[in-house]
Amino acid sequence: MKTLLSLGVLGALALAGCDKSDQKSVKDMAPKTTDLGTGLNAVEKSYARPAGEMADLVSSVLQSFDLKVESATHDDLGGEIVARRADGHKVTARITARDEAACEVSVRVAPGNRQMADLIQERLGEKVGELPAK
């Protein structure tokens, strides 16, 4: 009987603490846009190439799309290459070394243009395939 009474009191306390005015609805918590620049529409792929080698390759692929490379900051552990499209939108490629012989490349085309990011990754894959095997 004490257990049942204790459960009833705990339940009442729990309900009393649930003030509807303090709770946010799911609609309020959902993002206001489809891509907040956090990489929601970024396309990531892994390559069996060192990160230092991929940086030059990524830069040349971006230029093959007539993009203007604004900055290229990288080393043997990876880096970031930022380019601009003719319409002013930014293209960001991040390279991350996974080990000495492999890396991951993430491409994001603002404002969340996943199709263009896919095209860049496809061309990058073609270029990697053309390189001699290591």
OpenMM code with the backbone's topology and positions (N, CA, C; nanometers):
from openmm import Vec3, app, unit

residues = "MET LYS THR LEU LEU SER LEU GLY VAL LEU GLY ALA LEU ALA LEU ALA GLY CYS ASP LYS SER ASP GLN LYS SER VAL LYS ASP MET ALA PRO LYS THR THR ASP LEU GLY THR GLY LEU ASN ALA VAL GLU LYS SER TYR ALA ARG PRO ALA GLY GLU MET ALA ASP LEU VAL SER SER VAL LEU GLN SER PHE ASP LEU LYS VAL GLU SER ALA THR HIS ASP ASP LEU GLY GLY GLU ILE VAL ALA ARG ARG ALA ASP GLY HIS LYS VAL THR ALA ARG ILE THR ALA ARG ASP GLU ALA ALA CYS GLU VAL SER VAL ARG VAL ALA PRO GLY ASN ARG GLN MET ALA ASP LEU ILE GLN GLU ARG LEU GLY GLU LYS VAL GLY GLU LEU PRO ALA LYS".split()
positions = [
    Vec3(0.0820, -0.1182, 0.0000),
    Vec3(0.0000, 0.0000, 0.0000),
    Vec3(0.0868, 0.1252, 0.0000),
    Vec3(0.1980, 0.1217, 0.0791),
    Vec3(0.2876, 0.2363, 0.0826),
    Vec3(0.3494, 0.2597, -0.0551),
    Vec3(0.3810, 0.1518, -0.1255),
    Vec3(0.4406, 0.1636, -0.2579),
    Vec3(0.3437, 0.2292, -0.3547),
    Vec3(0.2183, 0.1891, -0.3494),
    Vec3(0.1162, 0.2461, -0.4375),
    Vec3(0.0954, 0.3936, -0.4082),
    Vec3(0.0954, 0.4291, -0.2802),
    Vec3(0.0791, 0.5690, -0.2401),
    Vec3(0.2001, 0.6516, -0.2850),
    Vec3(0.3193, 0.5951, -0.2706),
    Vec3(0.4408, 0.6645, -0.3128),
    Vec3(0.4392, 0.6901, -0.4632),
    Vec3(0.3965, 0.5918, -0.5405),
    Vec3(0.3882, 0.6085, -0.6861),
    Vec3(0.2873, 0.7164, -0.7233),
    Vec3(0.1757, 0.7219, -0.6518),
    Vec3(0.0740, 0.8242, -0.6781),
    Vec3(0.1266, 0.9633, -0.6503),
    Vec3(0.2007, 0.9789, -0.5402),
    Vec3(0.2580, 1.1092, -0.5044),
    Vec3(0.3632, 1.1499, -0.6067),
    Vec3(0.4490, 1.0572, -0.6470),
    Vec3(0.5516, 1.0863, -0.7472),
    Vec3(0.4885, 1.1257, -0.8807),
    Vec3(0.3827, 1.0578, -0.9187),
    Vec3(0.3120, 1.0899, -1.0432),
    Vec3(0.2527, 1.2289, -1.0387),
    Vec3(0.1936, 1.2639, -0.9254),
    Vec3(0.1344, 1.3973, -0.9100),
    Vec3(0.2417, 1.5049, -0.9164),
    Vec3(0.3566, 1.4796, -0.8524),
    Vec3(0.4671, 1.5754, -0.8570),
    Vec3(0.5211, 1.5914, -0.9993),
    Vec3(0.5291, 1.4818, -1.0703),
    Vec3(0.5791, 1.4874, -1.2081),
    Vec3(0.4854, 1.5685, -1.2955),
    Vec3(0.3554, 1.5479, -1.2784),
    Vec3(0.2582, 1.6234, -1.3576),
    Vec3(0.2577, 1.7705, -1.3193),
    Vec3(0.2784, 1.7987, -1.1941),
    Vec3(0.2798, 1.9381, -1.1493),
    Vec3(0.3980, 2.0130, -1.2077),
    Vec3(0.5078, 1.9426, -1.2314),
    Vec3(0.6275, 2.0053, -1.2881),
    Vec3(0.6192, 2.0263, -1.4373),
    Vec3(0.5168, 1.9743, -1.5013),
    Vec3(0.5025, 1.9852, -1.6468),
    Vec3(0.4127, 2.1030, -1.6815),
    Vec3(0.4681, 2.2210, -1.6808),
    Vec3(0.3922, 2.3402, -1.7170),
    Vec3(0.4006, 2.3571, -1.8680),
    Vec3(0.2879, 2.3559, -1.9346),
    Vec3(0.2828, 2.3631, -2.0813),
    Vec3(0.3436, 2.4922, -2.1356),
    Vec3(0.3377, 2.6016, -2.0608),
    Vec3(0.3890, 2.7289, -2.1097),
    Vec3(0.5414, 2.7287, -2.1192),
    Vec3(0.6087, 2.6432, -2.0402),
    Vec3(0.7541, 2.6364, -2.0430),
    Vec3(0.8062, 2.5420, -2.1509),
    Vec3(0.7226, 2.4566, -2.2026),
    Vec3(0.7672, 2.3585, -2.3000),
    Vec3(0.7653, 2.4174, -2.4398),
    Vec3(0.8686, 2.3828, -2.5174),
    Vec3(0.8734, 2.4247, -2.6567),
    Vec3(0.8097, 2.3158, -2.7411),
    Vec3(0.7387, 2.3580, -2.8414),
    Vec3(0.6797, 2.2596, -2.9308),
    Vec3(0.7874, 2.2082, -3.0259),
    Vec3(0.7598, 2.0978, -3.0883),
    Vec3(0.8522, 2.0400, -3.1859),
    Vec3(0.8744, 2.1387, -3.2996),
    Vec3(0.7720, 2.2108, -3.3377),
    Vec3(0.7828, 2.3100, -3.4445),
    Vec3(0.8829, 2.4191, -3.4082),
    Vec3(0.8864, 2.4611, -3.2809),
    Vec3(0.9795, 2.5645, -3.2368),
    Vec3(1.1235, 2.5150, -3.2352),
    Vec3(1.1430, 2.3856, -3.2144),
    Vec3(1.2771, 2.3316, -3.2068),
    Vec3(1.3329, 2.2938, -3.3430),
    Vec3(1.2489, 2.2783, -3.4435),
    Vec3(1.2941, 2.2385, -3.5761),
    Vec3(1.3708, 2.3524, -3.6417),
    Vec3(1.4705, 2.3196, -3.7254),
    Vec3(1.5449, 2.4243, -3.7942),
    Vec3(1.4525, 2.5083, -3.8822),
    Vec3(1.4835, 2.6353, -3.8938),
    Vec3(1.4013, 2.7262, -3.9728),
    Vec3(1.4264, 2.7098, -4.1225),
    Vec3(1.5440, 2.6588, -4.1605),
    Vec3(1.5758, 2.6321, -4.3009),
    Vec3(1.6219, 2.4892, -4.3140),
    Vec3(1.6410, 2.4466, -4.4362),
    Vec3(1.6817, 2.3082, -4.4573),
    Vec3(1.8305, 2.2871, -4.4366),
    Vec3(1.9107, 2.3933, -4.4413),
    Vec3(2.0544, 2.3788, -4.4241),
    Vec3(2.1075, 2.5004, -4.3513),
    Vec3(2.1613, 2.4814, -4.2349),
    Vec3(2.2113, 2.5921, -4.1552),
    Vec3(2.3612, 2.6109, -4.1711),
    Vec3(2.4189, 2.5535, -4.2756),
    Vec3(2.5623, 2.5677, -4.2958),
    Vec3(2.6435, 2.4709, -4.2131),
    Vec3(2.5785, 2.3759, -4.1526),
    Vec3(2.6476, 2.2816, -4.0653),
    Vec3(2.6903, 2.1556, -4.1388),
    Vec3(2.6676, 2.1505, -4.2672),
    Vec3(2.7066, 2.0328, -4.3426),
    Vec3(2.5932, 1.9392, -4.3712),
    Vec3(2.4700, 1.9819, -4.3487),
    Vec3(2.3549, 1.8974, -4.3739),
    Vec3(2.3546, 1.8475, -4.5182),
    Vec3(2.3934, 1.9327, -4.6117),
    Vec3(2.3965, 1.8953, -4.7526),
    Vec3(2.5383, 1.8716, -4.8038),
    Vec3(2.6315, 1.8484, -4.7153),
    Vec3(2.7681, 1.8167, -4.7558),
    Vec3(2.7730, 1.6719, -4.8041),
    Vec3(2.8579, 1.6485, -4.9027),
    Vec3(2.8761, 1.5131, -4.9554),
    Vec3(3.0158, 1.4677, -4.9150),
    Vec3(3.0237, 1.3571, -4.8420),
    Vec3(3.1514, 1.3058, -4.7924),
    Vec3(3.1854, 1.1738, -4.8588),
    Vec3(3.3118, 1.1611, -4.8958),
    Vec3(3.3603, 1.0354, -4.9535),
    Vec3(3.5010, 1.0089, -4.9031),
    Vec3(3.5339, 0.8814, -4.8948),
    Vec3(3.6682, 0.8404, -4.8541),
    Vec3(3.7481, 0.8009, -4.9766),
    Vec3(3.8771, 0.8321, -4.9728),
    Vec3(3.9662, 0.8003, -5.0834),
    Vec3(4.0917, 0.7343, -5.0297),
    Vec3(4.1457, 0.6404, -5.1062),
    Vec3(4.2671, 0.5694, -5.0679),
    Vec3(4.3892, 0.6459, -5.1187),
    Vec3(4.3994, 0.7700, -5.0785),
    Vec3(4.5100, 0.8585, -5.1148),
    Vec3(4.5473, 0.9416, -4.9927),
    Vec3(4.6733, 0.9812, -4.9799),
    Vec3(4.7128, 1.0673, -4.8676),
    Vec3(4.6456, 1.2048, -4.8770),
    Vec3(4.6197, 1.2648, -4.7638),
    Vec3(4.5512, 1.3939, -4.7593),
    Vec3(4.6300, 1.5024, -4.8316),
    Vec3(4.7615, 1.5030, -4.8186),
    Vec3(4.8437, 1.6037, -4.8852),
    Vec3(4.8314, 1.5968, -5.0365),
    Vec3(4.8222, 1.4787, -5.0893),
    Vec3(4.8060, 1.4586, -5.2343),
    Vec3(4.6663, 1.5007, -5.2796),
    Vec3(4.5663, 1.4755, -5.1977),
    Vec3(4.4280, 1.5071, -5.2344),
    Vec3(4.4029, 1.6580, -5.2382),
    Vec3(4.4744, 1.7349, -5.1595),
    Vec3(4.4521, 1.8796, -5.1570),
    Vec3(4.4753, 1.9408, -5.2949),
    Vec3(4.5840, 1.9036, -5.3600),
    Vec3(4.6114, 1.9560, -5.4945),
    Vec3(4.5075, 1.9066, -5.5944),
    Vec3(4.4661, 1.7837, -5.5798),
    Vec3(4.3666, 1.7256, -5.6698),
    Vec3(4.2303, 1.7941, -5.6530),
    Vec3(4.1888, 1.8187, -5.5298),
    Vec3(4.0615, 1.8865, -5.5032),
    Vec3(4.0648, 2.0274, -5.5626),
    Vec3(4.1735, 2.0963, -5.5433),
    Vec3(4.1880, 2.2312, -5.5974),
    Vec3(4.1756, 2.2317, -5.7497),
    Vec3(4.2390, 2.1362, -5.8159),
    Vec3(4.2308, 2.1311, -5.9624),
    Vec3(4.0904, 2.0937, -6.0099),
    Vec3(4.0209, 2.0079, -5.9364),
    Vec3(3.8834, 1.9722, -5.9731),
    Vec3(3.7913, 2.0930, -5.9586),
    Vec3(3.8070, 2.1697, -5.8510),
    Vec3(3.7250, 2.2895, -5.8339),
    Vec3(3.7504, 2.3883, -5.9477),
    Vec3(3.8746, 2.4036, -5.9865),
    Vec3(3.9080, 2.4935, -6.0967),
    Vec3(3.8547, 2.4414, -6.2297),
    Vec3(3.8400, 2.3107, -6.2429),
    Vec3(3.7865, 2.2541, -6.3671),
    Vec3(3.6384, 2.2884, -6.3854),
    Vec3(3.5723, 2.3284, -6.2779),
    Vec3(3.4342, 2.3747, -6.2850),
    Vec3(3.4281, 2.5272, -6.2998),
    Vec3(3.5414, 2.5896, -6.3314),
    Vec3(3.5539, 2.7352, -6.3454),
    Vec3(3.5235, 2.8092, -6.2155),
    Vec3(3.5559, 2.7473, -6.1041),
    Vec3(3.5412, 2.8118, -5.9739),
    Vec3(3.6717, 2.8836, -5.9413),
    Vec3(3.6618, 2.9967, -5.8741),
    Vec3(3.7800, 3.0720, -5.8339),
    Vec3(3.8184, 3.0305, -5.6921),
    Vec3(3.9374, 2.9746, -5.6778),
    Vec3(3.9845, 2.9319, -5.5463),
    Vec3(4.0251, 3.0560, -5.4675),
    Vec3(3.9589, 3.0781, -5.3536),
    Vec3(3.9874, 3.1931, -5.2675),
    Vec3(4.0962, 3.1631, -5.1667),
    Vec3(4.0911, 3.0437, -5.1101),
    Vec3(4.1922, 3.0062, -5.0115),
    Vec3(4.2129, 2.8557, -5.0148),
    Vec3(4.3355, 2.8182, -4.9886),
    Vec3(4.3713, 2.6763, -4.9810),
    Vec3(4.4686, 2.6610, -4.8649),
    Vec3(4.4170, 2.6145, -4.7536),
    Vec3(4.4978, 2.5951, -4.6342),
    Vec3(4.5016, 2.4461, -4.6058),
    Vec3(4.6186, 2.3868, -4.6249),
    Vec3(4.6277, 2.2423, -4.6040),
    Vec3(4.7705, 2.2008, -4.5732),
    Vec3(4.7817, 2.0818, -4.5203),
    Vec3(4.9099, 2.0178, -4.4944),
    Vec3(4.8906, 1.8675, -4.5128),
    Vec3(4.9832, 1.7877, -4.4645),
    Vec3(4.9733, 1.6426, -4.4829),
    Vec3(4.8625, 1.5788, -4.4004),
    Vec3(4.8041, 1.6525, -4.3081),
    Vec3(4.6960, 1.5989, -4.2249),
    Vec3(4.5582, 1.6389, -4.2763),
    Vec3(4.5541, 1.7251, -4.3766),
    Vec3(4.4261, 1.7681, -4.4321),
    Vec3(4.4223, 1.9179, -4.4464),
    Vec3(4.3032, 1.9720, -4.4558),
    Vec3(4.2899, 2.1157, -4.4691),
    Vec3(4.1567, 2.1538, -4.5287),
    Vec3(4.1514, 2.2784, -4.5780),
    Vec3(4.0277, 2.3316, -4.6329),
    Vec3(4.0584, 2.4154, -4.7562),
    Vec3(3.9760, 2.3974, -4.8585),
    Vec3(3.9863, 2.4755, -4.9806),
    Vec3(3.8513, 2.5431, -5.0006),
    Vec3(3.8549, 2.6747, -5.0168),
    Vec3(3.7331, 2.7529, -5.0358),
    Vec3(3.7383, 2.8159, -5.1746),
    Vec3(3.6300, 2.7976, -5.2489),
    Vec3(3.6197, 2.8551, -5.3834),
    Vec3(3.4858, 2.9257, -5.3965),
    Vec3(3.4740, 3.0108, -5.4985),
    Vec3(3.3491, 3.0837, -5.5257),
    Vec3(3.2987, 3.0498, -5.6648),
    Vec3(3.1667, 3.0343, -5.6726),
    Vec3(3.1015, 3.0155, -5.8019),
    Vec3(3.0816, 3.1527, -5.8652),
    Vec3(3.0436, 3.1558, -5.9917),
    Vec3(3.0202, 3.2817, -6.0624),
    Vec3(2.9075, 3.3615, -5.9979),
    Vec3(2.8107, 3.2922, -5.9361),
    Vec3(2.6997, 3.3623, -5.8714),
    Vec3(2.7334, 3.4072, -5.7288),
    Vec3(2.8573, 3.3844, -5.6854),
    Vec3(2.9016, 3.4290, -5.5541),
    Vec3(2.8882, 3.3274, -5.4433),
    Vec3(2.8224, 3.2155, -5.4697),
    Vec3(2.8064, 3.1137, -5.3657),
    Vec3(2.9394, 3.0448, -5.3371),
    Vec3(2.9549, 3.0079, -5.2110),
    Vec3(3.0805, 2.9485, -5.1648),
    Vec3(3.0781, 2.7968, -5.1765),
    Vec3(3.1915, 2.7429, -5.2164),
    Vec3(3.2122, 2.5975, -5.2209),
    Vec3(3.3263, 2.5675, -5.1242),
    Vec3(3.3007, 2.4791, -5.0288),
    Vec3(3.4010, 2.4447, -4.9291),
    Vec3(3.4319, 2.2961, -4.9369),
    Vec3(3.5599, 2.2654, -4.9491),
    Vec3(3.6048, 2.1257, -4.9485),
    Vec3(3.6963, 2.1069, -4.8284),
    Vec3(3.6622, 2.0133, -4.7421),
    Vec3(3.7443, 1.9825, -4.6246),
    Vec3(3.8052, 1.8444, -4.6423),
    Vec3(3.9341, 1.8374, -4.6204),
    Vec3(4.0069, 1.7117, -4.6349),
    Vec3(4.0575, 1.6716, -4.4972),
    Vec3(4.0301, 1.5472, -4.4604),
    Vec3(4.0709, 1.4970, -4.3295),
    Vec3(4.1453, 1.3658, -4.3472),
    Vec3(4.2685, 1.3596, -4.2984),
    Vec3(4.3472, 1.2365, -4.3069),
    Vec3(4.2888, 1.1321, -4.2120),
    Vec3(4.2732, 1.0107, -4.2611),
    Vec3(4.2285, 0.8994, -4.1770),
    Vec3(4.3481, 0.8182, -4.1303),
    Vec3(4.4488, 0.8065, -4.2158),
    Vec3(4.5774, 0.7469, -4.1825),
    Vec3(4.6761, 0.7961, -4.2881),
    Vec3(4.7937, 0.7360, -4.2961),
    Vec3(4.8965, 0.7852, -4.3890),
    Vec3(4.8579, 0.7683, -4.5356),
    Vec3(4.7692, 0.6753, -4.5657),
    Vec3(4.7377, 0.6457, -4.7052),
    Vec3(4.5923, 0.6703, -4.7428),
    Vec3(4.5111, 0.7233, -4.6529),
    Vec3(4.3691, 0.7437, -4.6832),
    Vec3(4.3187, 0.8731, -4.6209),
    Vec3(4.2166, 0.9292, -4.6848),
    Vec3(4.1576, 1.0525, -4.6330),
    Vec3(4.0092, 1.0560, -4.6669),
    Vec3(3.9424, 1.1535, -4.6087),
    Vec3(3.8009, 1.1770, -4.6356),
    Vec3(3.7878, 1.3198, -4.6874),
    Vec3(3.7071, 1.3369, -4.7917),
    Vec3(3.6836, 1.4690, -4.8487),
    Vec3(3.5349, 1.5008, -4.8351),
    Vec3(3.5066, 1.6168, -4.7770),
    Vec3(3.3701, 1.6646, -4.7608),
    Vec3(3.3539, 1.7893, -4.8469),
    Vec3(3.2530, 1.7895, -4.9342),
    Vec3(3.2281, 1.9032, -5.0223),
    Vec3(3.0898, 1.9586, -4.9927),
    Vec3(3.0834, 2.0906, -4.9724),
    Vec3(2.9562, 2.1588, -4.9491),
    Vec3(2.9482, 2.2794, -5.0406),
    Vec3(2.8395, 2.2893, -5.1143),
    Vec3(2.8146, 2.4026, -5.2029),
    Vec3(2.6996, 2.4827, -5.1424),
    Vec3(2.7267, 2.6088, -5.1072),
    Vec3(2.6231, 2.6945, -5.0484),
    Vec3(2.5243, 2.7352, -5.1559),
    Vec3(2.4018, 2.7560, -5.1265),
    Vec3(2.3328, 2.7349, -4.9991),
    Vec3(2.2676, 2.5974, -4.9929),
    Vec3(2.3442, 2.4960, -4.9703),
    Vec3(2.2909, 2.3609, -4.9573),
    Vec3(2.2614, 2.2935, -5.0895),
    Vec3(2.3454, 2.3157, -5.1902),
    Vec3(2.3260, 2.2576, -5.3226),
    Vec3(2.3935, 2.1201, -5.3272),
    Vec3(2.3214, 2.0193, -5.2848),
    Vec3(2.3767, 1.8840, -5.2765),
    Vec3(2.4084, 1.8253, -5.4141),
    Vec3(2.3310, 1.8597, -5.5150),
    Vec3(2.3552, 1.8058, -5.6494),
    Vec3(2.4906, 1.8517, -5.7027),
    Vec3(2.5246, 1.9786, -5.6817),
    Vec3(2.6542, 2.0287, -5.7268),
    Vec3(2.7673, 1.9627, -5.6478),
    Vec3(2.7468, 1.9432, -5.5188),
    Vec3(2.8478, 1.8754, -5.4364),
    Vec3(2.8688, 1.7323, -5.4861),
    Vec3(2.7599, 1.6654, -5.5276),
    Vec3(2.7717, 1.5305, -5.5849),
    Vec3(2.8534, 1.5329, -5.7139),
    Vec3(2.8289, 1.6324, -5.7991),
    Vec3(2.9043, 1.6437, -5.9248),
    Vec3(3.0534, 1.6620, -5.8993),
    Vec3(3.0865, 1.7450, -5.8030),
    Vec3(3.2274, 1.7674, -5.7691),
    Vec3(3.2907, 1.6387, -5.7184),
    Vec3(3.2196, 1.5650, -5.6327),
    Vec3(3.2735, 1.4385, -5.5807),
    Vec3(3.2889, 1.3351, -5.6923),
    Vec3(3.1952, 1.3331, -5.7872),
    Vec3(3.2066, 1.2392, -5.8998),
    Vec3(3.3314, 1.2674, -5.9819),
    Vec3(3.3544, 1.3946, -6.0123),
    Vec3(3.4733, 1.4297, -6.0911),
    Vec3(3.6002, 1.4011, -6.0123),
    Vec3(3.5963, 1.4255, -5.8826),
    Vec3(3.7112, 1.3958, -5.7976),
    Vec3(3.7404, 1.2460, -5.7985),
    Vec3(3.6356, 1.1641, -5.7922),
    Vec3(3.6529, 1.0186, -5.7998),
    Vec3(3.7127, 0.9748, -5.9325),
    Vec3(3.6699, 1.0389, -6.0416),
    Vec3(3.7270, 1.0080, -6.1729),
    Vec3(3.8756, 1.0404, -6.1767),
    Vec3(3.9125, 1.1569, -6.1228),
    Vec3(4.0531, 1.1984, -6.1228),
    Vec3(4.1387, 1.1067, -6.0363),
    Vec3(4.0850, 1.0640, -5.9225),
    Vec3(4.1586, 0.9716, -5.8361),
    Vec3(4.1774, 0.8391, -5.9093),
    Vec3(4.0753, 0.7960, -5.9831),
    Vec3(4.0847, 0.6707, -6.0592),
    Vec3(4.1875, 0.6763, -6.1710),
    Vec3(4.2163, 0.7959, -6.2216),
    Vec3(4.3144, 0.8126, -6.3285),
    Vec3(4.4585, 0.8103, -6.2764),
    Vec3(4.4761, 0.8297, -6.1449),
    Vec3(4.6096, 0.8317, -6.0871),
    Vec3(4.6678, 0.6903, -6.0827),
    Vec3(4.7990, 0.6785, -6.0932),
    Vec3(4.8595, 0.5454, -6.0820),
    Vec3(4.8391, 0.4884, -5.9412),
    Vec3(4.8212, 0.3593, -5.9337),
    Vec3(4.7998, 0.2920, -5.8046),
    Vec3(4.9259, 0.3011, -5.7208),
    Vec3(4.9037, 0.3059, -5.5895),
    Vec3(5.0186, 0.3129, -5.4970),
    Vec3(5.0400, 0.1801, -5.4301),
] * unit.nanometer
topology = app.Topology()
chain = topology.addChain("A")
for resn in residues:
    res = topology.addResidue(resn, chain)
    for name in ("N", "CA", "C"):
        topology.addAtom(name, app.Element.getBySymbol(name[0]), res)
